[in-house]
Amino acid sequence: MANNSNEDFRESLATVDKSGKRIWLYPKKVKGKFFNYRQIVAYSLIAFLFAAPHIKIDGEPLLMFNIIERKFIIFGKIFWPQDFHLFALSMIGAAVFISLFTVVFGRLFCGWVCPQTIFMEMVFRRIEYWIEGDWTKQKKLNKQPWTREKILKKTLKHTIFWLISFLVANTFLAYIVGADKLWEIQTDNPLNHISGLIAIVIFTTIFYSVFAFLREQVCTTICPYGRLQGVLLDSKSINVAYDYKRGEKRGKFRKGEDRKAAGKGDCIDCKQCVHVCPTGIDIRNGTQLECVNCTACMDACDFMMESVGLEKGLIGYISEEGIETREKGFQWNVRTIAYSVVLLLIVGVLGYLVFTRNDFESTITRLRGTTFQKLDNHKLSNTYNLSLVNKTNKEVTVTLKVLDGKAEIPPIQYDLKPQIELKKNFAIIMDEKDFDKDKGKMYITIGVYENGELIDKIRTTFIGPAM
């Protein structure tokens, strides 16, 4: 916590005035080392977002999440509802990972990887700077009357915003239906897909509204992760923080002045860290819910420190404990060790289940509501439900055989097309003399063969007359 006795800033949001009216933010354009690194990460992720639906592995997209058909493809491997336990475990692993990551690195995810931050700061804000200019020019433009210049600039900006949003909406649709199917829809008569077109326009408008109007409100008031960090952070968590031990007492820079002798810290109170902040906070007040760890204040402060000949790093990645002890870097504690152990166990189990996952799944159950049937040739018959799921991209031939030897399945084979679930009924026949009438039921084992190779064994019951 910064050495600041005035805690009034914690009682309100930086983007809302006392009357409850929103304060529109005009962050200053950022330049610097960390911003350059963030650009590399952001544009790499954006390129992956747009490219992934079009990249194929063995004829399947790299990523697809077809909720309608309950079909999911991750790195070319197809997952069906039968693999739900893998998704459940993945969600648990993700929750633990988020907790661990936040405990250790604070909201680093928000500043570097979060789609909201990436699109806002690296796409929409860049376009805004290009059309309307830096923060002072934007303020001036918004205050002036609706002149020809203002109308042209605003129309151009919002048109580009909406077109980008439309492109993103179509990209998300490609993740759901696949790039090939999306192309068929796009090249077909729009009237044949009017409901889909309406849905895309609605999603586009929502996406556009978030980045054109809602903006930082997503991070400061809507996103639950911001609230979560207040519970998870501790004094050892690494955050973007102001080194108040070094920076206080603040004072304006005077050339040739001995700041130490004058009782001043290294903070020259230039407020550049405030001007560049996309959520409108003053990082010098300490760790705040609104901070997304975007490093903009770090770049701005480093530039000013270098300009006046002071050491850089007054604002940087450091923990509260690190500021107090003057020891930078990550320190292990009981909580981070516990999270790490649990996370490694979950990742290990999930990895084992994924790599040992069968590409073919079979289920056999007795047909509900039926009993045994007596045939004319002193044989007994039971009817069963068969469910076959082919998770691969190749067609397979499936046959069934009773492995116990006392029963038989009439010769039958199932030609299973790629990526399909087949449900059929079949009968198992047994000589009445081989049936155990003392118990009224017997357990039998059925072998499932794929192209002549045994791939599964299923144990079920065969019922008949009892003594």
C-alpha positions as CSV (number, residue, x, y, z in Angstrom):
1,M,0.0,0.0,0.0
2,A,1.3,3.4,-0.9
3,N,2.0,5.8,2.0
4,N,-1.1,7.8,1.4
5,S,-3.4,8.6,4.3
6,N,-6.2,9.7,2.1
7,E,-8.3,6.6,1.3
8,D,-11.2,8.4,-0.3
9,F,-10.4,7.0,-3.7
10,R,-11.5,3.6,-2.5
11,E,-15.0,4.8,-1.9
12,S,-15.8,5.6,-5.6
13,L,-14.8,4.6,-9.1
14,A,-12.5,6.8,-11.1
15,T,-14.9,6.8,-14.0
16,V,-18.0,8.0,-12.1
17,D,-18.4,11.5,-10.6
18,K,-20.3,12.3,-7.4
19,S,-23.6,12.7,-9.2
20,G,-23.3,9.2,-10.7
21,K,-22.5,10.5,-14.1
22,R,-19.9,8.6,-16.1
23,I,-16.5,10.3,-16.6
24,W,-15.3,9.5,-20.1
25,L,-11.6,8.5,-20.2
26,Y,-9.1,9.7,-22.7
27,P,-5.9,7.7,-22.1
28,K,-2.7,9.1,-23.5
29,K,-1.0,7.1,-26.2
30,V,1.5,4.7,-24.7
31,K,5.0,4.0,-25.9
32,G,7.7,2.0,-24.4
33,K,9.4,-1.4,-23.9
34,F,6.5,-3.1,-22.2
35,F,4.0,-1.8,-24.7
36,N,6.1,-3.2,-27.5
37,Y,6.2,-6.6,-25.8
38,R,2.4,-6.5,-25.3
39,Q,1.9,-5.7,-29.0
40,I,3.8,-8.8,-29.9
41,V,1.7,-11.0,-27.6
42,A,-1.6,-9.3,-28.6
43,Y,-1.1,-9.4,-32.3
44,S,0.1,-13.0,-32.1
45,L,-3.1,-14.0,-30.2
46,I,-5.3,-12.0,-32.7
47,A,-3.6,-13.8,-35.6
48,F,-4.2,-17.1,-33.9
49,L,-7.9,-16.2,-33.2
50,F,-8.6,-15.5,-36.9
51,A,-6.4,-18.3,-38.3
52,A,-7.4,-21.2,-36.0
53,P,-10.7,-22.1,-37.6
54,H,-9.0,-22.4,-41.0
55,I,-6.1,-24.5,-39.9
56,K,-6.8,-28.3,-40.3
57,I,-5.3,-31.4,-38.8
58,D,-6.2,-34.6,-40.6
59,G,-9.0,-32.8,-42.3
60,E,-10.4,-31.4,-39.1
61,P,-10.2,-27.8,-37.9
62,L,-7.6,-27.0,-35.2
63,L,-10.4,-25.7,-32.9
64,M,-14.2,-26.0,-33.2
65,F,-16.9,-25.8,-30.5
66,N,-20.1,-27.0,-32.1
67,I,-22.5,-26.6,-29.2
68,I,-25.5,-27.4,-31.4
69,E,-24.3,-30.8,-32.4
70,R,-22.4,-31.3,-29.1
71,K,-19.2,-31.8,-31.1
72,F,-15.9,-30.3,-30.0
73,I,-12.6,-30.4,-31.7
74,I,-9.4,-29.4,-29.9
75,F,-6.1,-29.5,-31.8
76,G,-7.7,-31.9,-34.3
77,K,-9.0,-34.4,-31.8
78,I,-12.8,-34.8,-31.7
79,F,-14.6,-34.8,-28.4
80,W,-18.2,-35.9,-27.9
81,P,-20.7,-35.7,-24.9
82,Q,-19.3,-39.0,-23.8
83,D,-16.0,-37.1,-23.0
84,F,-17.8,-34.7,-20.7
85,H,-15.7,-35.8,-17.7
86,L,-12.6,-34.5,-19.5
87,F,-14.3,-31.0,-19.9
88,A,-15.4,-31.1,-16.2
89,L,-11.8,-31.8,-15.1
90,S,-10.5,-29.2,-17.5
91,M,-12.9,-26.6,-15.9
92,I,-11.7,-27.6,-12.4
93,G,-8.1,-27.3,-13.6
94,A,-8.7,-23.9,-15.2
95,A,-10.3,-22.6,-11.9
96,V,-7.3,-23.8,-9.9
97,F,-4.9,-22.3,-12.5
98,I,-6.6,-18.9,-12.4
99,S,-6.4,-18.9,-8.6
100,L,-2.8,-19.9,-8.5
101,F,-1.8,-17.5,-11.3
102,T,-3.6,-14.6,-9.5
103,V,-2.1,-15.4,-6.2
104,V,1.4,-15.3,-7.8
105,F,1.1,-12.7,-10.6
106,G,-2.0,-10.7,-9.8
107,R,-4.0,-9.5,-12.8
108,L,-1.2,-10.1,-15.3
109,F,-3.7,-12.1,-17.4
110,C,-5.9,-9.0,-17.7
111,G,-3.2,-6.8,-19.1
112,W,-1.5,-9.2,-21.5
113,V,-3.9,-11.9,-22.6
114,C,-7.5,-10.9,-21.9
115,P,-9.5,-10.4,-25.1
116,Q,-11.2,-7.3,-23.7
117,T,-7.8,-5.6,-23.1
118,I,-6.2,-6.8,-26.4
119,F,-9.1,-5.6,-28.6
120,M,-9.6,-2.4,-26.7
121,E,-6.0,-1.2,-26.5
122,M,-4.4,-2.8,-29.5
123,V,-7.2,-2.6,-32.1
124,F,-10.0,-0.1,-31.3
125,R,-7.9,2.4,-29.4
126,R,-5.2,2.3,-32.1
127,I,-7.9,3.2,-34.7
128,E,-9.2,5.9,-32.5
129,Y,-5.7,7.5,-32.2
130,W,-5.3,7.2,-36.0
131,I,-8.5,9.0,-36.8
132,E,-9.1,11.4,-33.9
133,G,-5.5,11.9,-32.6
134,D,-4.1,11.6,-29.1
135,W,-6.0,12.3,-25.9
136,T,-5.9,16.1,-26.0
137,K,-7.2,16.1,-29.6
138,Q,-9.9,13.6,-28.7
139,K,-11.1,15.9,-25.9
140,K,-11.2,18.9,-28.1
141,L,-13.1,17.0,-30.9
142,N,-15.7,15.8,-28.5
143,K,-16.3,19.2,-27.0
144,Q,-16.6,21.0,-30.3
145,P,-20.0,21.3,-32.1
146,W,-20.9,18.9,-34.9
147,T,-18.9,20.3,-37.7
148,R,-18.1,18.6,-41.0
149,E,-14.8,17.4,-39.6
150,K,-16.3,15.9,-36.5
151,I,-19.1,14.1,-38.4
152,L,-16.6,12.6,-40.9
153,K,-14.2,11.4,-38.2
154,K,-16.9,10.0,-36.0
155,T,-18.6,8.3,-38.9
156,L,-15.4,6.8,-40.2
157,K,-14.4,5.6,-36.7
158,H,-17.7,3.9,-35.8
159,T,-18.0,2.4,-39.3
160,I,-14.6,0.7,-38.9
161,F,-15.5,-0.3,-35.4
162,W,-18.7,-2.0,-36.6
163,L,-16.9,-3.7,-39.5
164,I,-14.2,-5.1,-37.2
165,S,-17.0,-6.3,-34.9
166,F,-18.8,-8.0,-37.8
167,L,-15.5,-9.8,-38.8
168,V,-15.0,-11.0,-35.2
169,A,-18.6,-12.2,-35.1
170,N,-18.1,-14.3,-38.2
171,T,-14.9,-15.6,-36.8
172,F,-16.7,-16.8,-33.7
173,L,-19.3,-18.4,-35.9
174,A,-16.5,-20.3,-37.7
175,Y,-15.5,-21.8,-34.3
176,I,-19.1,-23.1,-33.9
177,V,-20.0,-24.4,-37.4
178,G,-16.6,-24.7,-39.0
179,A,-14.9,-22.5,-41.6
180,D,-16.1,-24.5,-44.6
181,K,-19.7,-24.4,-43.4
182,L,-19.4,-20.7,-42.8
183,W,-18.1,-20.1,-46.3
184,E,-21.1,-22.0,-47.7
185,I,-23.4,-19.7,-45.7
186,Q,-21.6,-16.6,-46.7
187,T,-21.7,-17.4,-50.4
188,D,-25.3,-18.5,-50.3
189,N,-28.4,-16.3,-50.6
190,P,-28.7,-14.4,-47.3
191,L,-32.5,-15.0,-47.3
192,N,-31.8,-18.7,-46.8
193,H,-30.1,-18.0,-43.5
194,I,-32.1,-15.0,-42.3
195,S,-32.2,-16.1,-38.6
196,G,-28.5,-16.7,-38.6
197,L,-27.9,-13.3,-40.2
198,I,-30.0,-11.6,-37.5
199,A,-28.1,-13.4,-34.8
200,I,-24.8,-12.3,-36.3
201,V,-25.9,-8.7,-36.6
202,I,-27.1,-8.7,-32.9
203,F,-23.8,-10.2,-31.8
204,T,-21.9,-7.7,-33.9
205,T,-23.8,-4.8,-32.4
206,I,-23.2,-6.1,-28.8
207,F,-19.4,-6.5,-29.5
208,Y,-19.3,-3.1,-31.2
209,S,-21.1,-1.5,-28.2
210,V,-18.7,-3.0,-25.7
211,F,-15.6,-1.4,-27.4
212,A,-17.2,1.8,-28.7
213,F,-19.1,2.8,-25.5
214,L,-18.8,0.4,-22.5
215,R,-15.0,0.1,-22.7
216,E,-13.2,0.1,-19.3
217,Q,-16.5,-0.5,-17.5
218,V,-16.2,-4.1,-18.4
219,C,-13.0,-4.4,-16.4
220,T,-14.0,-2.1,-13.5
221,T,-17.6,-3.1,-12.8
222,I,-18.7,-6.2,-14.9
223,C,-15.8,-8.7,-15.0
224,P,-16.0,-11.0,-11.9
225,Y,-12.2,-11.6,-12.1
226,G,-11.6,-8.1,-10.8
227,R,-13.6,-8.9,-7.7
228,L,-11.9,-12.3,-7.4
229,Q,-8.4,-10.7,-7.1
230,G,-9.4,-9.0,-3.9
231,V,-9.8,-12.4,-2.3
232,L,-6.8,-14.1,-3.8
233,L,-4.0,-11.4,-3.6
234,D,-1.7,-11.3,-0.7
235,S,1.4,-9.3,0.2
236,K,3.6,-11.7,-1.9
237,S,1.6,-11.4,-5.1
238,I,3.4,-9.8,-8.0
239,N,1.6,-6.7,-9.3
240,V,2.1,-3.5,-11.2
241,A,2.9,-1.4,-8.2
242,Y,4.4,2.0,-7.2
243,D,7.5,1.8,-5.1
244,Y,6.3,4.3,-2.5
245,K,9.4,3.7,-0.3
246,R,11.5,5.2,-3.1
247,G,9.0,7.6,-4.6
248,E,7.7,9.5,-1.5
249,K,7.7,12.3,-0.7
250,R,6.5,13.5,-4.1
251,G,7.8,16.7,-5.5
252,K,8.2,18.5,-8.8
253,F,11.5,18.1,-10.6
254,R,13.9,21.0,-10.4
255,K,17.1,20.8,-12.4
256,G,20.3,20.6,-10.3
257,E,18.3,20.1,-7.1
258,D,19.4,17.5,-4.5
259,R,16.1,15.7,-4.0
260,K,17.3,13.7,-1.1
261,A,18.5,16.8,0.7
262,A,15.2,18.5,-0.1
263,G,13.3,15.6,1.5
264,K,11.8,14.5,-1.8
265,G,11.5,11.0,-3.2
266,D,12.0,10.0,-6.9
267,C,8.3,10.7,-7.9
268,I,8.3,14.0,-9.7
269,D,4.5,14.2,-9.6
270,C,4.2,14.5,-13.3
271,K,1.0,12.4,-13.4
272,Q,2.0,10.7,-16.6
273,C,1.1,7.4,-15.0
274,V,-2.5,8.7,-14.5
275,H,-2.8,10.2,-18.0
276,V,-2.0,6.8,-19.7
277,C,-4.1,4.6,-17.4
278,P,-7.0,3.0,-19.4
279,T,-9.1,2.6,-16.3
280,G,-8.4,6.1,-14.9
281,I,-6.7,5.3,-11.6
282,D,-3.7,6.7,-9.9
283,I,-1.4,3.7,-9.4
284,R,0.5,5.7,-6.7
285,N,-2.5,5.1,-4.3
286,G,-1.7,1.4,-4.1
287,T,-3.2,-1.8,-5.4
288,Q,-6.7,-1.1,-6.7
289,L,-9.5,-3.2,-8.1
290,E,-9.6,-1.3,-11.3
291,C,-5.9,-1.9,-12.2
292,V,-5.6,-4.4,-15.0
293,N,-1.8,-4.6,-14.9
294,C,-1.4,-3.3,-18.4
295,T,2.0,-1.8,-17.8
296,A,1.1,1.6,-19.4
297,C,2.1,3.4,-16.2
298,M,5.4,1.5,-16.1
299,D,6.3,2.7,-19.6
300,A,5.2,6.3,-18.9
301,C,7.1,6.4,-15.6
302,D,10.3,4.9,-17.1
303,F,10.2,7.5,-19.8
304,M,10.0,10.4,-17.3
305,M,12.6,8.9,-15.0
306,E,15.0,8.5,-17.9
307,S,14.2,12.1,-19.1
308,V,15.2,13.6,-15.7
309,G,18.1,11.3,-15.0
310,L,16.6,9.2,-12.3
311,E,16.6,5.4,-12.0
312,K,13.8,3.6,-13.9
313,G,11.5,1.1,-12.3
314,L,9.7,3.4,-9.8
315,I,6.6,1.7,-11.1
316,G,7.2,-2.0,-11.9
317,Y,6.3,-5.6,-11.3
318,I,6.8,-6.1,-7.5
319,S,5.0,-7.4,-4.5
320,E,4.0,-5.4,-1.4
321,E,6.4,-7.5,0.6
322,G,9.1,-6.8,-2.0
323,I,8.6,-3.0,-1.6
324,E,8.9,-3.3,2.2
325,T,11.9,-5.6,2.2
326,R,13.5,-4.2,-1.0
327,E,13.8,-7.8,-2.3
328,K,12.4,-8.1,-5.8
329,G,11.3,-11.4,-7.4
330,F,8.9,-14.2,-6.6
331,Q,8.8,-15.9,-3.2
332,W,7.1,-19.2,-2.5
333,N,4.7,-19.6,0.4
334,V,2.3,-22.3,1.7
335,R,-0.6,-21.2,-0.5
336,T,1.2,-21.1,-3.8
337,I,2.8,-24.5,-3.0
338,A,-0.6,-26.0,-2.3
339,Y,-2.2,-24.5,-5.4
340,S,0.8,-25.8,-7.5
341,V,0.5,-29.3,-6.2
342,V,-3.3,-29.5,-6.8
343,L,-2.9,-28.0,-10.3
344,L,-0.1,-30.5,-11.2
345,L,-2.2,-33.4,-10.0
346,I,-5.2,-32.2,-12.1
347,V,-3.1,-31.6,-15.2
348,G,-1.5,-35.0,-14.8
349,V,-4.8,-36.8,-14.5
350,L,-6.3,-34.8,-17.3
351,G,-3.3,-35.5,-19.5
352,Y,-3.5,-39.2,-18.8
353,L,-7.2,-39.3,-19.6
354,V,-6.8,-37.4,-22.8
355,F,-3.9,-39.5,-24.1
356,T,-5.6,-42.8,-23.1
357,R,-9.0,-41.7,-24.5
358,N,-10.6,-44.2,-26.9
359,D,-11.4,-43.0,-30.4
360,F,-14.3,-45.5,-30.4
361,E,-16.9,-45.9,-27.6
362,S,-19.5,-48.6,-27.2
363,T,-22.3,-49.1,-24.7
364,I,-24.7,-52.1,-24.3
365,T,-27.7,-52.2,-22.0
366,R,-30.8,-54.4,-21.8
367,L,-33.8,-53.0,-23.7
368,R,-35.9,-51.3,-21.0
369,G,-39.3,-52.8,-20.3
370,T,-38.5,-56.2,-21.9
371,T,-38.1,-59.7,-20.6
372,F,-36.8,-62.9,-22.1
373,Q,-38.4,-64.6,-25.1
374,K,-38.8,-68.3,-25.6
375,L,-38.1,-69.5,-29.2
376,D,-39.4,-72.6,-30.9
377,N,-36.1,-74.4,-30.9
378,H,-35.7,-74.4,-27.1
379,K,-33.7,-71.3,-27.1
380,L,-34.0,-68.1,-25.1
381,S,-33.6,-64.6,-26.4
382,N,-32.8,-61.2,-24.8
383,T,-33.0,-57.8,-26.6
384,Y,-30.3,-55.1,-26.0
385,N,-29.6,-51.5,-26.8
386,L,-26.3,-50.9,-28.6
387,S,-24.7,-47.4,-28.8
388,L,-21.6,-47.0,-30.9
389,V,-19.7,-43.7,-31.2
390,N,-17.0,-43.3,-33.9
391,K,-14.8,-40.3,-32.9
392,T,-12.4,-40.7,-35.8
393,N,-12.4,-39.4,-39.3
394,K,-12.5,-42.9,-40.9
395,E,-15.3,-45.4,-41.5
396,V,-15.1,-48.5,-39.4
397,T,-16.9,-51.9,-39.4
398,V,-18.1,-53.1,-36.1
399,T,-19.1,-56.7,-35.1
400,L,-20.2,-58.2,-31.8
401,K,-19.4,-61.6,-30.3
402,V,-20.3,-63.3,-27.0
403,L,-17.0,-64.3,-25.4
404,D,-18.4,-66.7,-22.8
405,G,-19.3,-69.4,-25.4
406,K,-22.7,-70.2,-24.0
407,A,-24.6,-67.6,-26.0
408,E,-24.4,-66.2,-29.5
409,I,-25.3,-63.1,-31.4
410,P,-26.8,-63.6,-34.9
411,P,-24.2,-62.6,-37.5
412,I,-24.5,-58.8,-38.0
413,Q,-22.1,-56.0,-38.7
414,Y,-22.4,-52.2,-38.4
415,D,-20.7,-49.9,-40.9
416,L,-20.0,-46.8,-38.8
417,K,-19.3,-43.6,-40.7
418,P,-16.8,-41.0,-39.4
419,Q,-17.9,-38.8,-36.4
420,I,-21.2,-40.4,-35.9
421,E,-23.2,-42.1,-33.1
422,L,-25.2,-45.2,-34.0
423,K,-27.9,-46.7,-31.9
424,K,-29.4,-50.1,-32.7
425,N,-31.2,-53.0,-31.1
426,F,-29.9,-56.5,-31.3
427,A,-30.6,-59.9,-29.8
428,I,-28.5,-62.5,-27.9
429,I,-29.6,-66.1,-28.1
430,M,-28.8,-69.0,-25.6
431,D,-29.8,-72.6,-25.5
432,E,-32.3,-73.2,-22.6
433,K,-30.3,-76.1,-21.3
434,D,-27.2,-73.8,-20.9
435,F,-29.1,-71.2,-18.8
436,D,-28.8,-71.2,-15.0
437,K,-32.4,-71.5,-13.9
438,D,-31.5,-71.5,-10.3
439,K,-30.6,-67.8,-10.4
440,G,-32.8,-66.7,-13.2
441,K,-30.0,-64.6,-14.7
442,M,-26.5,-65.0,-16.0
443,Y,-23.6,-62.6,-16.6
444,I,-22.2,-62.6,-20.1
445,T,-19.3,-60.8,-21.7
446,I,-19.6,-59.3,-25.2
447,G,-16.6,-58.5,-27.3
448,V,-16.7,-55.4,-29.6
449,Y,-14.5,-55.8,-32.7
450,E,-13.4,-53.0,-35.0
451,N,-12.4,-54.2,-38.4
452,G,-11.8,-57.7,-36.8
453,E,-9.7,-56.3,-33.8
454,L,-11.1,-56.6,-30.3
455,I,-11.4,-53.0,-28.9
456,D,-13.8,-53.4,-26.0
457,K,-15.3,-55.9,-23.6
458,I,-18.7,-55.2,-22.0
459,R,-20.3,-57.3,-19.2
460,T,-24.1,-57.5,-19.1
461,T,-26.9,-59.7,-17.8
462,F,-29.0,-62.3,-19.6
463,I,-32.3,-63.2,-18.0
464,G,-34.5,-66.3,-18.4
465,P,-37.0,-68.5,-16.5
466,A,-36.2,-69.3,-12.9
467,M,-36.9,-72.5,-11.0
